[in-house]
Amino acid sequence: MQKGKKIIAIGERDGVPGPVIAECLEGAGYEVVFQATECFV
Amino acid sequence: MNFENQGVIKRLADQYGPENLAVVLGNGEANGVEVFAETVTQGDPSYAGPLAGVALKIPVYHVLEEEVIAAVPDQLREEKLQLSALVIDVEPMHSVLQAARDKI
């Protein structure tokens, strides 16, 4: 994934939640501009 | 993708330019990934949400795809993603998302 992209993290409750994606991508040096966790019930 | 998130993505695309954004998903199953990918590349396929008819062409990835997870520092990857990587089958999602990225 190209460096410098601003990240929109859309996680899933039964997969990888949004805050975890955000933390991992920030650790990788990306700027996360939005994170959410969707829920399919 | 729910309408609230579609609205936020539309606003962020206006603010930063869609060419500067990437969407990273965390879905647990392949079901739904194609709809998510289509929504942020070609527009909401249900034609009901804020992204109906709006082709943002934002590249879309899954957090467990090699293109993403390889950039995550080792310790963070082990703590936060290792368990998910054992239970989530990312390969079918990779095929769908790669195809969506190729169409951009």
N, CA and C atoms of all chains as a GROMACS GRO file, in nm:
protein
  435
    1MET      N    1   0.085  -0.120   0.000
    1MET     CA    2   0.000   0.000   0.000
    1MET      C    3   0.089   0.125   0.000
    2GLN      N    4   0.054   0.217  -0.086
    2GLN     CA    5   0.138   0.336  -0.106
    2GLN      C    6   0.154   0.418   0.023
    3LYS      N    7   0.278   0.455   0.053
    3LYS     CA    8   0.305   0.539   0.171
    3LYS      C    9   0.244   0.678   0.151
    4GLY      N   10   0.205   0.741   0.262
    4GLY     CA   11   0.153   0.876   0.255
    4GLY      C   12   0.002   0.884   0.241
    5LYS      N   13  -0.062   0.768   0.217
    5LYS     CA   14  -0.209   0.768   0.208
    5LYS      C   15  -0.268   0.796   0.345
    6LYS      N   16  -0.378   0.869   0.347
    6LYS     CA   17  -0.455   0.886   0.470
    6LYS      C   18  -0.553   0.769   0.478
    7ILE      N   19  -0.561   0.710   0.596
    7ILE     CA   20  -0.631   0.582   0.610
    7ILE      C   21  -0.771   0.598   0.668
    8ILE      N   22  -0.866   0.532   0.602
    8ILE     CA   23  -1.002   0.516   0.656
    8ILE      C   24  -1.012   0.370   0.698
    9ALA      N   25  -1.021   0.345   0.828
    9ALA     CA   26  -1.023   0.208   0.880
    9ALA      C   27  -1.167   0.168   0.911
   10ILE      N   28  -1.218   0.069   0.838
   10ILE     CA   29  -1.355   0.020   0.861
   10ILE      C   30  -1.343  -0.124   0.911
   11GLY      N   31  -1.345  -0.139   1.042
   11GLY     CA   32  -1.332  -0.271   1.101
   11GLY      C   33  -1.465  -0.342   1.113
   12GLU      N   34  -1.459  -0.463   1.169
   12GLU     CA   35  -1.582  -0.540   1.191
   12GLU      C   36  -1.577  -0.604   1.329
   13ARG      N   37  -1.690  -0.605   1.393
   13ARG     CA   38  -1.694  -0.659   1.529
   13ARG      C   39  -1.647  -0.804   1.534
   14ASP      N   40  -1.685  -0.884   1.436
   14ASP     CA   41  -1.647  -1.025   1.434
   14ASP      C   42  -1.520  -1.051   1.353
   15GLY      N   43  -1.449  -0.945   1.321
   15GLY     CA   44  -1.322  -0.960   1.250
   15GLY      C   45  -1.216  -0.881   1.323
   16VAL      N   46  -1.158  -0.785   1.256
   16VAL     CA   47  -1.062  -0.695   1.320
   16VAL      C   48  -1.132  -0.560   1.341
   17PRO      N   49  -1.148  -0.517   1.468
   17PRO     CA   50  -1.220  -0.392   1.494
   17PRO      C   51  -1.142  -0.268   1.445
   18GLY      N   52  -1.216  -0.160   1.421
   18GLY     CA   53  -1.158  -0.036   1.370
   18GLY      C   54  -1.039   0.016   1.452
   19PRO      N   55  -1.050   0.022   1.586
   19PRO     CA   56  -0.938   0.077   1.665
   19PRO      C   57  -0.809  -0.005   1.650
   20VAL      N   58  -0.823  -0.136   1.631
   20VAL     CA   59  -0.704  -0.220   1.613
   20VAL      C   60  -0.638  -0.190   1.478
   21ILE      N   61  -0.721  -0.178   1.373
   21ILE     CA   62  -0.666  -0.142   1.242
   21ILE      C   63  -0.595  -0.007   1.253
   22ALA      N   64  -0.659   0.089   1.319
   22ALA     CA   65  -0.601   0.223   1.331
   22ALA      C   66  -0.467   0.218   1.404
   23GLU      N   67  -0.462   0.144   1.513
   23GLU     CA   68  -0.338   0.136   1.592
   23GLU      C   69  -0.225   0.074   1.507
   24CYS      N   70  -0.258  -0.032   1.434
   24CYS     CA   71  -0.156  -0.100   1.353
   24CYS      C   72  -0.106  -0.010   1.239
   25LEU      N   73  -0.199   0.062   1.175
   25LEU     CA   74  -0.159   0.147   1.062
   25LEU      C   75  -0.083   0.269   1.109
   26GLU      N   76  -0.121   0.322   1.225
   26GLU     CA   77  -0.044   0.435   1.280
   26GLU      C   78   0.096   0.388   1.315
   27GLY      N   79   0.107   0.267   1.368
   27GLY     CA   80   0.238   0.210   1.399
   27GLY      C   81   0.322   0.191   1.274
   28ALA      N   82   0.254   0.174   1.161
   28ALA     CA   83   0.324   0.156   1.033
   28ALA      C   84   0.358   0.290   0.968
   29GLY      N   85   0.317   0.400   1.034
   29GLY     CA   86   0.355   0.532   0.985
   29GLY      C   87   0.248   0.602   0.902
   30TYR      N   88   0.128   0.547   0.899
   30TYR     CA   89   0.020   0.610   0.823
   30TYR      C   90  -0.061   0.703   0.913
   31GLU      N   91  -0.125   0.802   0.853
   31GLU     CA   92  -0.217   0.888   0.926
   31GLU      C   93  -0.358   0.832   0.910
   32VAL      N   94  -0.423   0.800   1.022
   32VAL     CA   95  -0.559   0.747   1.017
   32VAL      C   96  -0.656   0.863   1.039
   33VAL      N   97  -0.741   0.891   0.940
   33VAL     CA   98  -0.830   1.006   0.949
   33VAL      C   99  -0.971   0.967   0.996
   34PHE      N  100  -1.001   0.838   0.997
   34PHE     CA  101  -1.133   0.793   1.044
   34PHE      C  102  -1.125   0.644   1.074
   35GLN      N  103  -1.189   0.605   1.183
   35GLN     CA  104  -1.201   0.461   1.210
   35GLN      C  105  -1.339   0.431   1.265
   36ALA      N  106  -1.393   0.319   1.223
   36ALA     CA  107  -1.525   0.276   1.271
   36ALA      C  108  -1.528   0.124   1.273
   37THR      N  109  -1.624   0.070   1.346
   37THR     CA  110  -1.642  -0.074   1.350
   37THR      C  111  -1.785  -0.106   1.310
   38GLU      N  112  -1.801  -0.178   1.199
   38GLU     CA  113  -1.936  -0.215   1.157
   38GLU      C  114  -1.975  -0.347   1.220
   39CYS      N  115  -2.102  -0.371   1.226
   39CYS     CA  116  -2.154  -0.489   1.294
   39CYS      C  117  -2.262  -0.551   1.208
   40PHE      N  118  -2.243  -0.676   1.167
   40PHE     CA  119  -2.345  -0.743   1.085
   40PHE      C  120  -2.419  -0.842   1.173
   41VAL      N  121  -2.545  -0.814   1.200
   41VAL     CA  122  -2.623  -0.907   1.283
   41VAL      C  123  -2.743  -0.952   1.202
   42MET      N  124  -2.211  -0.132   0.348
   42MET     CA  125  -2.152  -0.031   0.436
   42MET      C  126  -2.262   0.062   0.483
   43ASN      N  127  -2.262   0.090   0.615
   43ASN     CA  128  -2.375   0.170   0.663
   43ASN      C  129  -2.367   0.315   0.612
   44PHE      N  130  -2.484   0.379   0.609
   44PHE     CA  131  -2.494   0.510   0.545
   44PHE      C  132  -2.411   0.616   0.617
   45GLU      N  133  -2.402   0.602   0.750
   45GLU     CA  134  -2.325   0.699   0.828
   45GLU      C  135  -2.179   0.698   0.784
   46ASN      N  136  -2.122   0.577   0.771
   46ASN     CA  137  -1.982   0.567   0.728
   46ASN      C  138  -1.964   0.613   0.584
   47GLN      N  139  -2.061   0.582   0.499
   47GLN     CA  140  -2.054   0.631   0.361
   47GLN      C  141  -2.048   0.784   0.358
   48GLY      N  142  -2.129   0.847   0.442
   48GLY     CA  143  -2.132   0.993   0.448
   48GLY      C  144  -1.998   1.049   0.493
   49VAL      N  145  -1.937   0.985   0.593
   49VAL     CA  146  -1.807   1.031   0.642
   49VAL      C  147  -1.702   1.016   0.532
   50ILE      N  148  -1.703   0.904   0.461
   50ILE     CA  149  -1.604   0.881   0.355
   50ILE      C  150  -1.621   0.985   0.244
   51LYS      N  151  -1.745   1.017   0.212
   51LYS     CA  152  -1.769   1.119   0.108
   51LYS      C  153  -1.712   1.254   0.152
   52ARG      N  154  -1.733   1.288   0.278
   52ARG     CA  155  -1.682   1.415   0.331
   52ARG      C  156  -1.529   1.417   0.331
   53LEU      N  157  -1.468   1.304   0.374
   53LEU     CA  158  -1.321   1.298   0.377
   53LEU      C  159  -1.262   1.306   0.235
   54ALA      N  160  -1.333   1.247   0.139
   54ALA     CA  161  -1.286   1.253   0.000
   54ALA      C  162  -1.292   1.398  -0.051
   55ASP      N  163  -1.396   1.472  -0.010
   55ASP     CA  164  -1.405   1.614  -0.047
   55ASP      C  165  -1.292   1.693   0.018
   56GLN      N  166  -1.263   1.658   0.144
   56GLN     CA  167  -1.165   1.733   0.222
   56GLN      C  168  -1.021   1.707   0.176
   57TYR      N  169  -0.986   1.580   0.157
   57TYR     CA  170  -0.846   1.544   0.130
   57TYR      C  171  -0.819   1.509  -0.016
   58GLY      N  172  -0.926   1.482  -0.093
   58GLY     CA  173  -0.909   1.431  -0.228
   58GLY      C  174  -0.902   1.279  -0.223
   59PRO      N  175  -0.987   1.210  -0.300
   59PRO     CA  176  -0.991   1.062  -0.293
   59PRO      C  177  -0.856   0.998  -0.329
   60GLU      N  178  -0.775   1.069  -0.410
   60GLU     CA  179  -0.646   1.012  -0.451
   60GLU      C  180  -0.547   1.003  -0.335
   61ASN      N  181  -0.578   1.073  -0.225
   61ASN     CA  182  -0.488   1.071  -0.108
   61ASN      C  183  -0.534   0.976   0.000
   62LEU      N  184  -0.642   0.901  -0.026
   62LEU     CA  185  -0.701   0.814   0.074
   62LEU      C  186  -0.683   0.667   0.040
   63ALA      N  187  -0.688   0.581   0.141
   63ALA     CA  188  -0.699   0.437   0.122
   63ALA      C  189  -0.794   0.385   0.230
   64VAL      N  190  -0.877   0.288   0.195
   64VAL     CA  191  -0.968   0.226   0.291
   64VAL      C  192  -0.908   0.091   0.332
   65VAL      N  193  -0.903   0.066   0.463
   65VAL     CA  194  -0.852  -0.062   0.513
   65VAL      C  195  -0.964  -0.129   0.592
   66LEU      N  196  -1.002  -0.248   0.548
   66LEU     CA  197  -1.114  -0.322   0.609
   66LEU      C  198  -1.063  -0.424   0.711
   67GLY      N  199  -1.156  -0.467   0.798
   67GLY     CA  200  -1.120  -0.569   0.896
   67GLY      C  201  -1.222  -0.682   0.898
   68ASN      N  202  -1.293  -0.702   0.788
   68ASN     CA  203  -1.400  -0.803   0.785
   68ASN      C  204  -1.350  -0.942   0.827
   69GLY      N  205  -1.437  -1.012   0.898
   69GLY     CA  206  -1.402  -1.146   0.943
   69GLY      C  207  -1.432  -1.252   0.838
   70GLU      N  208  -1.523  -1.222   0.745
   70GLU     CA  209  -1.559  -1.317   0.640
   70GLU      C  210  -1.564  -1.245   0.505
   71ALA      N  211  -1.551  -1.325   0.400
   71ALA     CA  212  -1.547  -1.267   0.266
   71ALA      C  213  -1.682  -1.206   0.226
   72ASN      N  214  -1.791  -1.258   0.287
   72ASN     CA  215  -1.924  -1.202   0.258
   72ASN      C  216  -1.925  -1.054   0.289
   73GLY      N  217  -1.965  -0.974   0.195
   73GLY     CA  218  -1.976  -0.831   0.221
   73GLY      C  219  -1.856  -0.751   0.173
   74VAL      N  220  -1.741  -0.818   0.159
   74VAL     CA  221  -1.620  -0.744   0.119
   74VAL      C  222  -1.637  -0.684  -0.020
   75GLU      N  223  -1.701  -0.759  -0.109
   75GLU     CA  224  -1.718  -0.710  -0.246
   75GLU      C  225  -1.805  -0.584  -0.247
   76VAL      N  226  -1.909  -0.584  -0.165
   76VAL     CA  227  -1.998  -0.467  -0.158
   76VAL      C  228  -1.921  -0.347  -0.101
   77PHE      N  229  -1.841  -0.371   0.004
   77PHE     CA  230  -1.760  -0.262   0.061
   77PHE      C  231  -1.668  -0.205  -0.046
   78ALA      N  232  -1.601  -0.296  -0.119
   78ALA     CA  233  -1.503  -0.253  -0.219
   78ALA      C  234  -1.572  -0.174  -0.329
   79GLU      N  235  -1.688  -0.223  -0.374
   79GLU     CA  236  -1.758  -0.154  -0.480
   79GLU      C  237  -1.806  -0.016  -0.434
   80THR      N  238  -1.848  -0.008  -0.307
   80THR     CA  239  -1.900   0.118  -0.255
   80THR      C  240  -1.796   0.229  -0.261
   81VAL      N  241  -1.670   0.199  -0.227
   81VAL     CA  242  -1.569   0.305  -0.221
   81VAL      C  243  -1.492   0.321  -0.353
   82THR      N  244  -1.517   0.231  -0.448
   82THR     CA  245  -1.452   0.248  -0.579
   82THR      C  246  -1.551   0.296  -0.685
   83GLN      N  247  -1.663   0.222  -0.699
   83GLN     CA  248  -1.758   0.254  -0.806
   83GLN      C  249  -1.885   0.325  -0.758
   84GLY      N  250  -1.911   0.321  -0.627
   84GLY     CA  251  -2.033   0.382  -0.573
   84GLY      C  252  -2.121   0.276  -0.507
   85ASP      N  253  -2.211   0.320  -0.421
   85ASP     CA  254  -2.298   0.229  -0.346
   85ASP      C  255  -2.384   0.145  -0.440
   86PRO      N  256  -2.363   0.012  -0.445
   86PRO     CA  257  -2.440  -0.071  -0.538
   86PRO      C  258  -2.589  -0.078  -0.505
   87SER      N  259  -2.627  -0.042  -0.381
   87SER     CA  260  -2.769  -0.044  -0.345
   87SER      C  261  -2.838   0.086  -0.390
   88TYR      N  262  -2.761   0.183  -0.434
   88TYR     CA  263  -2.813   0.313  -0.479
   88TYR      C  264  -2.900   0.381  -0.372
   89ALA      N  265  -2.869   0.353  -0.245
   89ALA     CA  266  -2.949   0.411  -0.138
   89ALA      C  267  -2.868   0.504  -0.048
   90GLY      N  268  -2.738   0.485  -0.042
   90GLY     CA  269  -2.657   0.562   0.052
   90GLY      C  270  -2.596   0.686  -0.012
   91PRO      N  271  -2.523   0.764   0.070
   91PRO     CA  272  -2.460   0.888   0.021
   91PRO      C  273  -2.362   0.865  -0.094
   92LEU      N  274  -2.308   0.744  -0.109
   92LEU     CA  275  -2.213   0.718  -0.218
   92LEU      C  276  -2.280   0.659  -0.343
   93ALA      N  277  -2.412   0.659  -0.347
   93ALA     CA  278  -2.483   0.613  -0.467
   93ALA      C  279  -2.442   0.699  -0.586
   94GLY      N  280  -2.393   0.637  -0.690
   94GLY     CA  281  -2.355   0.711  -0.811
   94GLY      C  282  -2.227   0.792  -0.797
   95VAL      N  283  -2.154   0.773  -0.687
   95VAL     CA  284  -2.029   0.848  -0.663
   95VAL      C  285  -1.911   0.750  -0.671
   96ALA      N  286  -1.836   0.756  -0.781
   96ALA     CA  287  -1.722   0.664  -0.799
   96ALA      C  288  -1.595   0.730  -0.746
   97LEU      N  289  -1.564   0.705  -0.619
   97LEU     CA  290  -1.448   0.772  -0.558
   97LEU      C  291  -1.316   0.708  -0.599
   98LYS      N  292  -1.321   0.583  -0.641
   98LYS     CA  293  -1.199   0.510  -0.683
   98LYS      C  294  -1.090   0.511  -0.576
   99ILE      N  295  -1.131   0.492  -0.451
   99ILE     CA  296  -1.034   0.485  -0.341
   99ILE      C  297  -0.982   0.341  -0.332
  100PRO      N  298  -0.850   0.320  -0.333
  100PRO     CA  299  -0.799   0.183  -0.321
  100PRO      C  300  -0.839   0.121  -0.188
  101VAL      N  301  -0.880  -0.006  -0.191
  101VAL     CA  302  -0.933  -0.071  -0.071
  101VAL      C  303  -0.856  -0.200  -0.044
  102TYR      N  304  -0.820  -0.217   0.084
  102TYR     CA  305  -0.738  -0.331   0.128
  102TYR      C  306  -0.804  -0.396   0.249
  103HIS      N  307  -0.761  -0.519   0.280
  103HIS     CA  308  -0.791  -0.580   0.410
  103HIS      C  309  -0.664  -0.572   0.494
  104VAL      N  310  -0.681  -0.547   0.623
  104VAL     CA  311  -0.564  -0.526   0.710
  104VAL      C  312  -0.472  -0.649   0.711
  105LEU      N  313  -0.526  -0.768   0.682
  105LEU     CA  314  -0.442  -0.889   0.685
  105LEU      C  315  -0.378  -0.920   0.549
  106GLU      N  316  -0.408  -0.841   0.447
  106GLU     CA  317  -0.340  -0.863   0.319
  106GLU      C  318  -0.192  -0.830   0.334
  107GLU      N  319  -0.109  -0.903   0.262
  107GLU     CA  320   0.036  -0.886   0.271
  107GLU      C  321   0.077  -0.740   0.247
  108GLU      N  322   0.007  -0.672   0.154
  108GLU     CA  323   0.041  -0.534   0.120
  108GLU      C  324   0.029  -0.441   0.241
  109VAL      N  325  -0.054  -0.480   0.339
  109VAL     CA  326  -0.076  -0.396   0.457
  109VAL      C  327   0.001  -0.450   0.577
  110ILE      N  328  -0.019  -0.576   0.607
  110ILE     CA  329   0.035  -0.633   0.732
  110ILE      C  330   0.189  -0.630   0.732
  111ALA      N  331   0.250  -0.636   0.614
  111ALA     CA  332   0.397  -0.635   0.606
  111ALA      C  333   0.455  -0.504   0.657
  112ALA      N  334   0.373  -0.395   0.653
  112ALA     CA  335   0.424  -0.265   0.697
  112ALA      C  336   0.408  -0.244   0.848
  113VAL      N  337   0.331  -0.331   0.915
  113VAL     CA  338   0.304  -0.315   1.058
  113VAL      C  339   0.425  -0.367   1.136
  114PRO      N  340   0.475  -0.289   1.233
  114PRO     CA  341   0.590  -0.335   1.311
  114PRO      C  342   0.564  -0.471   1.376
  115ASP      N  343   0.670  -0.552   1.386
  115ASP     CA  344   0.658  -0.692   1.432
  115ASP      C  345   0.581  -0.706   1.562
  116GLN      N  346   0.617  -0.624   1.661
  116GLN     CA  347   0.556  -0.640   1.794
  116GLN      C  348   0.405  -0.612   1.789
  117LEU      N  349   0.369  -0.508   1.718
  117LEU     CA  350   0.227  -0.470   1.704
  117LEU      C  351   0.152  -0.580   1.629
  118ARG      N  352   0.215  -0.634   1.525
  118ARG     CA  353   0.153  -0.741   1.446
  118ARG      C  354   0.127  -0.863   1.533
  119GLU      N  355   0.226  -0.898   1.614
  119GLU     CA  356   0.209  -1.017   1.700
  119GLU      C  357   0.102  -0.995   1.805
  120GLU      N  358   0.100  -0.875   1.864
  120GLU     CA  359   0.004  -0.847   1.972
  120GLU      C  360  -0.138  -0.833   1.921
  121LYS      N  361  -0.155  -0.766   1.808
  121LYS     CA  362  -0.289  -0.725   1.767
  121LYS      C  363  -0.350  -0.805   1.652
  122LEU      N  364  -0.266  -0.865   1.567
  122LEU     CA  365  -0.320  -0.925   1.445
  122LEU      C  366  -0.296  -1.075   1.433
  123GLN      N  367  -0.205  -1.128   1.513
  123GLN     CA  368  -0.167  -1.267   1.494
  123GLN      C  369  -0.285  -1.363   1.512
  124LEU      N  370  -0.365  -1.338   1.616
  124LEU     CA  371  -0.479  -1.426   1.642
  124LEU      C  372  -0.582  -1.417   1.529
  125SER      N  373  -0.610  -1.296   1.486
  125SER     CA  374  -0.705  -1.276   1.376
  125SER      C  375  -0.655  -1.346   1.250
  126ALA      N  376  -0.524  -1.339   1.227
  126ALA     CA  377  -0.468  -1.399   1.106
  126ALA      C  378  -0.484  -1.551   1.107
  127LEU      N  379  -0.497  -1.610   1.226
  127LEU     CA  380  -0.516  -1.755   1.235
  127LEU      C  381  -0.659  -1.796   1.200
  128VAL      N  382  -0.756  -1.712   1.232
  128VAL     CA  383  -0.895  -1.751   1.215
  128VAL      C  384  -0.963  -1.690   1.091
  129ILE      N  385  -0.904  -1.583   1.037
  129ILE     CA  386  -0.965  -1.519   0.920
  129ILE      C  387  -0.894  -1.566   0.794
  130ASP      N  388  -0.972  -1.616   0.699
  130ASP     CA  389  -0.916  -1.661   0.571
  130ASP      C  390  -0.915  -1.541   0.476
  131VAL      N  391  -0.798  -1.480   0.461
  131VAL     CA  392  -0.790  -1.354   0.387
  131VAL      C  393  -0.780  -1.377   0.236
  132GLU      N  394  -0.746  -1.498   0.194
  132GLU     CA  395  -0.719  -1.522   0.051
  132GLU      C  396  -0.838  -1.487  -0.040
  133PRO      N  397  -0.960  -1.535  -0.008
  133PRO     CA  398  -1.073  -1.498  -0.095
  133PRO      C  399  -1.098  -1.348  -0.096
  134MET      N  400  -1.071  -1.282   0.017
  134MET     CA  401  -1.090  -1.137   0.023
  134MET      C  402  -0.983  -1.067  -0.060
  135HIS      N  403  -0.862  -1.120  -0.055
  135HIS     CA  404  -0.752  -1.063  -0.134
  135HIS      C  405  -0.788  -1.064  -0.283
  136SER      N  406  -0.845  -1.175  -0.330
  136SER     CA  407  -0.881  -1.185  -0.472
  136SER      C  408  -0.982  -1.078  -0.511
  137VAL      N  409  -1.085  -1.062  -0.426
  137VAL     CA  410  -1.189  -0.963  -0.454
  137VAL      C  411  -1.132  -0.821  -0.450
  138LEU      N  412  -1.050  -0.793  -0.349
  138LEU     CA  413  -0.999  -0.657  -0.332
  138LEU      C  414  -0.895  -0.622  -0.438
  139GLN      N  415  -0.814  -0.722  -0.476
  139GLN     CA  416  -0.716  -0.698  -0.582
  139GLN      C  417  -0.788  -0.664  -0.713
  140ALA      N  418  -0.897  -0.737  -0.739
  140ALA     CA  419  -0.974  -0.711  -0.861
  140ALA      C  420  -1.034  -0.571  -0.857
  141ALA      N  421  -1.082  -0.529  -0.740
  141ALA     CA  422  -1.138  -0.394  -0.726
  141ALA      C  423  -1.030  -0.288  -0.746
  142ARG      N  424  -0.910  -0.315  -0.694
  142ARG     CA  425  -0.800  -0.217  -0.710
  142ARG      C  426  -0.754  -0.210  -0.855
  143ASP      N  427  -0.756  -0.325  -0.923
  143ASP     CA  428  -0.713  -0.328  -1.062
  143ASP      C  429  -0.805  -0.247  -1.153
  144LYS      N  430  -0.933  -0.232  -1.110
  144LYS     CA  431  -1.031  -0.161  -1.193
  144LYS      C  432  -1.020  -0.010  -1.178
  145ILE      N  433  -0.942   0.037  -1.077
  145ILE     CA  434  -0.932   0.182  -1.051
  145ILE      C  435  -0.848   0.249  -1.160
   0.00000   0.00000   0.00000
